[in-house]
C-alpha cells in the first residue's frame, strides 16, 4: 500500500511542477476496476505430466523438455483438483494536455489473485511471505506529439498499447481471463489522412545488453488501413520479430561445430504479411483476414533435439486466416447470427522412419506452426488460455441478442480439429493393458478431432460505468484431446490426457470504468 501511495504522490508532484516547463491546458484522470471469479473443472493438472517417456521415443524430435512428451491437461476430474481463482485488476491513469498538440499519458496498474497477496495470517496476524513487492506497475507511460510540422502526423514515444484491425495478431491482451494486459516499449508514428491511416512502429521486447552484443528481441511493423469506400475497411500489414538471443548446442567446443557443420543458429526472424477486409452490406457484416509467415525459426529449431543437435535450418512457412459473416435482424432485441472459420496452419514432423531410427546421426526436422504473435482473440476457455492455439482449425456458429434493455446474450458453438496429427508410439493390447513398444518408428496417428465447445456469455450494463458479466463454457472432449495433439504454445505443447471427461468453465465478474 505504501508503494502505491508513493507512486501516486510522485505522479501528483510531477503534474504540479510541470506547468513551470510547459503550458498545461487540461488534465484527465480515470481508471478501471475489474474483477472476475473463475472455476475450471476436469481440465488442467497441478503440474505438467509425462504422457510419453523419452525412452519410448528414441531418435524422435519431440521439441522441448528433452524427449519426454509433457502435458498440462488431464481431462479427468478424478485425478486432479479443479481450478478456482478470483483475479482483480486496478488501473489508474492521468492524461495531461499541453500546448503545441503535446500530451503525456501515464497509467499504473496492479493485477493479483485474491488470497495471493493478503497481508494478515489469521493465527499470528503476520503473513509477510504472501506479500509481493511489485504490485504497482507502469503499464503505459508515453509522450505524444500531434499535428507535427502541420501534417496529420502523430509521434508516440514510450510504453504503450498496440492494437490493430480486429486485434487478431496484435492487441491489448485483456479479452478473457488472465487479463493482465499487454503494452510495448515502443516508438510509433501514425499518419492519418482523409481516407487512410498508416502506422509504423519499433519496439523492444527483450534487452540482453551487456550479456550479448546482439541478443535483443525486437518487434517492428507497418500497418495501413484504407476507408475510402463507404462501409468498407481494407488493411495491409508487415510485422517483423527478430530474436537474436544466443543459441548453442556445443558451447566451448567450436571444433565440433566446424567439423560437423552443426550448431549454426542464426537469429530468429519472423516476418508476417497479411491482408484484411471488413465491412457491412445491408444487414450483413463480414470480416476476413489472411496472413503468411516466413523467415528463420531458430528458436523453434533449437528445441528439436532427438540427441544433441537441433534443427538449425528450421524456417517459418505457414498460413493463418479467419473469416466471419454475420446478419443482423431489424428487431427490438437486435439479434445477430454469425458463422466463421479460423485456420491456424501447423505441421507435426515428430515421427521418424525405420531408416532414420537406425541412423543415430540423422538430422532432426523441427515442427513449426503459425505463430499467433500478440493476439487478443481467444477461441477456447480450455486449451487457448493464453491466445496461442495453433496447428488447428475451428468452425463456429453463434447468435448475439439483447432480449431486454441493457442486457446482451451470446450463444456460440465451436468445433476444433488439429491440422497435422501427432504420431503416437504404437501399443500392444494385452488384456486390459496397453503396452508401448520400444520401436519409436512404429506409430499410429492420434485422432484429429479435439472436441466441441458451447459458450454462453451474458453482459448486464447496470450503469454507464458499471458492467456485470456471467459466462459458462462446456467442452465435449474428443479423442484428439485424450490421445493428444501439439496445438498449444503455437504448436509446441501437447494437450493429451488420461480420460475424455467433459470440462466446464464458469465465471462471474464486474468492470467499473471511470
C-alpha positions in Angstrom: 0.0 0.0 0.0 2.8 2.4 0.9 4.4 1.7 -2.6 1.1 2.6 -4.3 0.7 5.8 -2.2 4.3 6.8 -3.0 3.7 6.3 -6.8 0.6 8.4 -6.7 2.4 11.2 -4.7 5.3 11.3 -7.2 2.8 11.4 -10.1 0.9 14.3 -8.4 4.2 16.2 -7.8 5.2 15.8 -11.4 1.9 17.2 -12.7 2.1 20.1 -10.2 5.6 21.3 -11.3 5.1 20.5 -15.0 3.5 23.9 -15.8 6.8 25.5 -15.0 8.2 23.9 -18.1 5.2 23.8 -20.4 1.7 25.3 -20.5 -0.7 22.8 -19.1 -4.1 23.0 -20.8 -6.1 20.1 -19.5 -5.8 17.2 -17.1 -7.8 14.0 -17.2 -7.9 11.3 -14.5 -9.5 8.0 -15.0 -9.2 4.3 -14.4 -10.8 0.9 -14.2 -11.5 -1.8 -11.6 -12.1 -5.3 -13.0 -12.8 -8.5 -11.1 -13.7 -12.0 -12.2 -14.2 -15.3 -10.3 -13.2 -18.3 -12.4 -13.9 -22.0 -12.0 -12.5 -24.6 -14.4 -13.2 -28.3 -13.9 -11.8 -31.6 -15.3 -9.2 -29.9 -17.4 -5.8 -28.9 -16.0 -3.2 -30.8 -14.0 -1.4 -29.4 -10.9 1.9 -29.8 -12.8 2.9 -30.9 -16.3 2.7 -34.7 -16.5 4.8 -37.1 -18.7 2.4 -38.7 -21.3 5.1 -40.5 -23.3 8.6 -41.0 -21.7 11.6 -40.3 -23.9 12.7 -43.9 -23.6 9.9 -44.8 -25.9 10.7 -42.0 -28.4 14.4 -42.7 -29.2 15.6 -40.6 -32.2 12.3 -38.7 -32.4 12.5 -34.8 -32.5 9.7 -34.0 -29.9 10.6 -30.4 -29.1 11.4 -29.1 -25.7 11.6 -30.9 -22.3 14.1 -33.4 -23.5 12.4 -36.2 -25.3 9.6 -36.6 -22.9 6.1 -35.7 -24.0 4.6 -33.4 -21.3 1.0 -32.2 -20.9 -0.6 -29.7 -18.5 -4.0 -31.2 -19.3 -5.7 -34.3 -17.9 -9.4 -34.3 -18.9 -10.1 -36.5 -15.9 -11.7 -34.8 -12.9 -10.8 -37.8 -10.6 -7.1 -37.2 -10.9 -6.6 -33.5 -10.3 -8.4 -30.8 -8.4 -10.5 -28.2 -10.2 -9.0 -24.7 -10.7 -10.6 -21.8 -8.8 -9.4 -18.3 -8.5 -10.6 -14.7 -8.4 -8.5 -12.2 -10.4 -8.5 -8.5 -9.7 -7.0 -5.7 -11.7 -6.9 -2.0 -10.8 -5.9 0.7 -13.3 -5.3 4.4 -12.7 -4.3 6.9 -15.5 -3.6 10.6 -15.8 -3.5 12.4 -19.2 -2.1 15.9 -19.4 -2.6 18.1 -22.5 -0.1 20.8 -23.2 0.3 23.5 -25.9 1.5 22.7 -29.4 -0.6 19.5 -29.5 1.6 17.7 -27.0 0.3 15.4 -24.3 1.6 12.9 -21.7 -0.1 9.8 -20.6 0.7 7.7 -17.5 -1.2 4.6 -16.5 -0.4 2.5 -13.4 -1.9 -0.9 -12.8 -2.0 -3.8 -10.3 -3.0 -7.4 -11.1 -3.5 -10.0 -8.3 -5.4 -13.1 -7.4 -7.5 -13.0 -4.2 -5.7 -14.7 -1.3 -2.2 -14.5 -3.0 -1.4 -11.0 -1.7 -3.2 -10.9 1.6 -1.3 -9.2 4.4 -2.6 -11.0 7.5 -2.3 -14.5 8.9 -5.5 -15.3 10.8 -3.4 -17.2 13.5 -0.4 -14.9 14.1 -1.6 -11.7 12.4 1.5 -11.6 10.3 2.0 -13.2 6.8 4.7 -11.3 5.0 5.6 -14.2 2.7 2.4 -13.7 0.7 3.0 -10.0 0.2 4.6 -9.2 -3.2 6.9 -6.2 -3.7 5.9 -5.2 -7.2 2.2 -4.8 -7.1 2.1 -1.5 -8.9 3.5 -1.4 -12.4 3.8 1.3 -15.0 1.5 -0.2 -17.7 1.7 2.8 -20.0 3.9 5.9 -20.0 4.4 7.9 -23.2 4.7 11.3 -24.7 2.6 12.2 -27.7 3.0 14.9 -30.3 0.2 15.6 -32.8 -0.1 17.6 -36.0 3.7 17.5 -36.4 5.0 20.1 -38.9 1.4 21.0 -39.8 0.7 17.5 -41.1 -1.7 14.8 -39.7 1.3 13.0 -38.2 1.5 11.8 -34.7 4.5 10.6 -32.7 4.0 8.4 -29.6 7.2 7.6 -27.6 7.3 5.3 -24.6 5.4 2.4 -23.1 2.1 2.0 -24.8 -0.6 -0.5 -26.0 -0.6 -1.5 -29.6 -3.8 -2.7 -31.3 -4.5 -3.1 -35.0 -7.5 -4.2 -37.0 -9.6 -6.8 -35.2 -6.6 -7.5 -32.9 -6.2 -10.9 -34.5 -2.4 -10.7 -34.3 -1.7 -7.6 -32.1 -3.9 -6.5 -29.3 -4.3 -5.3 -25.8 -4.1 -8.7 -24.1 -7.3 -8.4 -21.9 -10.0 -10.2 -23.8 -10.7 -13.1 -21.4 -9.4 -14.3 -18.1 -5.7 -13.7 -17.2 -6.5 -10.1 -18.2 -3.0 -8.8 -17.3 -3.0 -6.6 -20.4 -0.1 -6.1 -22.8 1.9 -3.0 -23.5 5.1 -2.4 -25.5 8.2 -0.2 -25.1 7.9 1.4 -28.5 8.3 4.4 -30.9 5.1 4.7 -33.0 4.4 7.1 -35.9 0.9 7.4 -37.2 -0.1 9.3 -40.4 -3.9 9.8 -40.6 -5.0 11.0 -44.0 -8.6 11.6 -45.0 -9.2 8.1 -46.3 -6.3 6.1 -44.9 -4.1 5.6 -41.9 -0.5 4.3 -41.8 1.2 3.2 -38.6 4.9 2.3 -38.2 6.5 1.2 -35.0 9.6 -0.2 -33.5 9.6 -1.8 -30.0 11.9 -3.6 -27.7 10.7 -6.9 -26.3 13.9 -8.0 -24.5 17.2 -6.3 -23.7 20.2 -8.6 -23.2 23.0 -6.0 -23.2 25.7 -6.3 -22.0 25.4 -10.1 -21.7 25.3 -10.3 -25.5 26.5 -8.0 -28.2 23.4 -8.7 -30.4 21.0 -10.7 -28.4 17.9 -8.5 -28.1 14.4 -9.3 -29.2 12.7 -6.5 -31.2 9.3 -6.1 -32.8 8.7 -3.9 -35.9 5.8 -3.3 -38.2 3.9 -1.2 -40.7 0.1 -1.3 -40.7 -2.0 0.5 -43.3 -5.8 1.0 -43.3 -8.0 2.4 -46.2 -11.5 3.6 -45.6 -12.2 5.5 -48.8 -15.1 3.2 -49.7 -18.3 3.5 -47.7 -18.9 0.7 -45.2 -15.6 -1.0 -46.1 -12.2 -1.2 -44.4 -9.2 -2.6 -46.2 -6.0 -3.3 -44.2 -2.5 -4.4 -45.2 0.5 -5.0 -43.0 4.0 -6.3 -42.4 5.2 -7.3 -39.0 8.7 -8.5 -38.0 10.0 -10.1 -34.9 13.8 -10.5 -34.6 15.1 -12.6 -31.7 18.9 -12.7 -31.6 19.4 -14.4 -28.2 22.3 -16.8 -28.4 21.6 -20.5 -29.1 24.3 -23.1 -28.7 24.4 -26.9 -28.5 28.2 -27.1 -28.3 29.3 -24.3 -26.0 33.1 -24.2 -25.7 33.5 -26.9 -28.4 33.9 -24.9 -31.6 35.8 -27.7 -33.2 32.7 -29.9 -33.2 30.7 -27.1 -34.9 33.5 -26.7 -37.5 34.0 -30.4 -38.1 30.3 -31.5 -38.4 28.8 -28.2 -39.6 26.2 -28.2 -36.8 25.1 -25.7 -34.2 25.0 -22.8 -36.6 21.8 -21.0 -35.3 21.2 -17.6 -36.8 18.8 -15.1 -35.3 15.1 -16.0 -35.4 13.4 -13.7 -38.0 9.7 -14.0 -38.2 8.0 -12.0 -40.9 4.2 -11.8 -41.1 2.5 -10.2 -44.1 -1.3 -10.0 -44.3 -4.5 -8.5 -45.7 -7.8 -7.8 -44.0 -11.2 -6.7 -45.2 -14.2 -5.8 -43.1 -17.5 -4.1 -43.9 -21.3 -4.0 -43.9 -23.7 -4.7 -46.8 -27.3 -4.2 -45.8 -27.9 -6.4 -42.8 -24.8 -8.4 -43.5 -21.4 -7.8 -41.9 -18.1 -9.6 -42.6 -14.5 -9.8 -41.5 -11.8 -11.7 -43.4 -8.1 -11.8 -42.7 -5.2 -13.9 -44.1 -1.6 -13.9 -43.1 1.6 -15.6 -44.3 4.7 -16.1 -42.2 8.2 -16.7 -43.4 11.8 -16.4 -42.1 14.2 -18.3 -39.9 12.8 -20.2 -37.0 16.0 -20.8 -34.9 14.2 -20.6 -31.5 11.9 -23.4 -32.6 14.6 -25.5 -34.3 16.8 -25.3 -31.2 14.1 -27.2 -29.2 14.0 -30.2 -31.5 16.9 -32.3 -30.3 16.4 -36.1 -30.6 20.0 -36.4 -29.4 22.4 -33.4 -29.1 21.7 -31.1 -32.0 18.6 -29.3 -33.0 17.4 -28.2 -36.5 19.5 -25.2 -37.4 17.7 -24.9 -40.8 14.2 -24.5 -39.4 12.0 -21.9 -41.2 8.6 -20.3 -41.0 6.4 -21.2 -43.9 2.9 -21.1 -42.6 -0.5 -19.5 -43.2 -3.3 -18.3 -41.0 -6.7 -16.9 -41.7 -10.1 -16.1 -40.3 -13.4 -15.4 -41.9 -16.7 -14.5 -40.2 -20.0 -13.5 -41.7 -23.0 -12.2 -39.7 -26.5 -11.0 -40.3 -28.3 -8.5 -38.0 -32.1 -8.5 -37.9 -34.0 -5.3 -37.5 -36.0 -6.4 -34.5 -36.3 -5.0 -31.0 -33.9 -7.4 -29.4 -31.3 -6.7 -32.2 -30.4 -10.4 -32.9 -27.3 -11.2 -34.9 -26.5 -14.6 -36.3 -22.9 -15.4 -37.4 -20.7 -18.2 -38.7 -16.9 -18.3 -39.1 -13.9 -20.4 -39.8 -10.4 -20.0 -38.3 -7.4 -21.7 -39.8 -4.1 -21.8 -38.0 -1.5 -23.7 -40.1 0.7 -26.3 -38.4 3.0 -29.2 -39.0 4.0 -32.2 -36.9 7.3 -33.8 -38.1 7.8 -35.7 -34.9 7.6 -39.2 -36.5 10.7 -40.9 -38.0 11.1 -43.7 -40.5 12.8 -47.1 -39.8 16.0 -45.9 -41.6 16.0 -42.7 -39.6 15.6 -44.7 -36.4 18.7 -46.8 -37.3 20.8 -43.7 -38.0 22.0 -42.0 -34.8 23.3 -39.1 -36.8 20.1 -38.4 -38.6 19.3 -34.7 -38.8 16.1 -33.7 -37.0 13.3 -31.6 -38.6 11.5 -29.1 -36.4 7.7 -28.7 -36.4 6.9 -25.1 -37.0 3.3 -23.8 -36.8 1.6 -20.5 -37.3 2.6 -18.0 -34.6 -0.3 -16.0 -33.1 2.1 -13.2 -32.1 0.3 -10.9 -29.6 -3.3 -11.9 -30.4 -6.2 -10.6 -28.3 -8.6 -13.2 -29.6 -9.3 -16.4 -27.6 -11.0 -19.4 -29.2 -11.4 -21.8 -26.2 -11.6 -21.4 -22.4 -9.8 -24.7 -22.0 -6.8 -25.0 -24.4 -6.4 -21.5 -25.7 -5.8 -19.9 -22.3 -3.0 -17.6 -23.4 -4.2 -17.0 -27.0 -1.6 -19.3 -28.5 -3.7 -22.2 -30.0 -2.2 -23.2 -33.4 -1.9 -26.3 -35.6 -5.7 -26.3 -35.6 -8.8 -25.2 -37.5 -12.0 -24.0 -35.9 -15.6 -23.8 -37.2 -18.2 -21.9 -35.2 -21.7 -20.5 -35.3 -23.5 -18.3 -32.9 -26.1 -15.7 -32.0 -26.0 -12.4 -30.2 -29.1 -10.6 -28.9 -30.4 -8.1 -26.4 -33.6 -9.6 -25.0 -34.1 -6.7 -22.7 -32.6 -3.2 -22.3 -29.0 -3.2 -21.0 -28.7 -7.0 -21.4 -26.6 -8.8 -24.1 -26.5 -12.5 -24.5 -24.1 -14.5 -26.7 -24.5 -18.2 -27.5 -21.8 -19.9 -29.6 -20.9 -23.5 -30.6 -17.3 -24.2 -31.9 -15.7 -27.3 -33.4 -11.9 -27.8 -33.1 -9.7 -30.1 -35.1 -5.9 -30.5 -35.5 -4.3 -29.7 -38.8 -1.4 -32.1 -38.6 -1.8 -35.1 -36.2 0.7 -36.4 -33.8 2.0 -39.9 -34.5 2.0 -41.6 -31.1 4.0 -44.8 -30.2 2.2 -47.9 -31.2 1.0 -50.1 -28.4 0.2 -53.8 -27.9 -3.2 -54.5 -26.4 -2.7 -57.3 -23.9 -5.9 -58.0 -22.0 -6.8 -54.7 -20.2 -3.3 -53.3 -20.6 -1.8 -51.2 -23.4 1.9 -51.9 -23.6 4.1 -49.5 -25.6 6.7 -51.0 -27.9 10.3 -49.9 -27.8 10.4 -49.1 -31.5 9.8 -45.4 -31.8 9.4 -45.5 -35.6 6.3 -47.8 -35.1 3.5 -45.2 -34.7 -0.2 -44.6 -35.2 -1.9 -41.2 -35.8 -3.9 -39.8 -33.0 -7.4 -38.7 -33.7 -7.6 -35.2 -35.2 -10.9 -34.1 -33.6 -10.3 -32.1 -30.4 -13.9 -31.6 -29.4 -16.9 -29.3 -29.4 -17.3 -26.3 -27.1 -20.5 -24.5 -26.3 -20.3 -20.9 -24.8 -23.0 -18.8 -23.1 -22.0 -15.2 -22.2 -24.2 -12.6 -20.5 -23.4 -8.9 -20.0 -25.6 -6.5 -18.0 -24.9 -2.8 -18.3 -26.0 -1.7 -14.8 -25.0 1.9 -15.4 -22.9 3.9 -17.9 -19.8 3.0 -15.9 -20.5 -0.5 -14.4 -21.0 -3.8 -16.3 -21.7 -7.2 -14.8 -20.7 -10.4 -16.7 -21.5 -14.1 -16.4 -20.3 -17.0 -18.5 -20.4 -20.7 -18.9 -18.4 -22.8 -21.4 -18.8 -26.6 -21.7 -16.3 -28.7 -23.6 -17.3 -32.1 -25.1 -13.7 -33.5 -25.2 -13.0 -35.8 -28.1 -10.3 -38.4 -28.7 -7.9 -35.8 -30.1 -7.6 -34.3 -26.6 -7.4 -37.6 -24.8 -4.7 -39.0 -27.1 -3.2 -35.6 -27.5 -2.1 -33.2 -30.2 0.6 -30.5 -30.4 -1.7 -27.5 -30.6 -0.8 -25.2 -27.6 2.1 -22.7 -27.4 1.9 -22.2 -31.1 2.1 -25.9 -31.8 4.9 -26.7 -29.2 2.9 -28.1 -26.3 1.0 -31.4 -26.0 -2.7 -31.5 -25.0 -3.1 -35.2 -24.2 -4.7 -36.5 -21.0 -5.8 -39.7 -19.3 -9.5 -39.6 -20.0 -12.1 -37.8 -22.1 -14.4 -36.3 -19.4 -16.3 -33.2 -20.4 -14.9 -29.9 -18.9 -16.7 -26.8 -17.6 -15.6 -23.2 -17.2 -17.9 -20.8 -15.2 -17.1 -17.2 -14.4 -18.8 -14.1 -12.9 -17.3 -10.6 -12.8 -17.7 -6.9 -13.0 -16.0 -4.0 -14.7 -16.1 -0.4 -13.5 -14.6 2.3 -15.6 -14.3 5.9 -14.5 
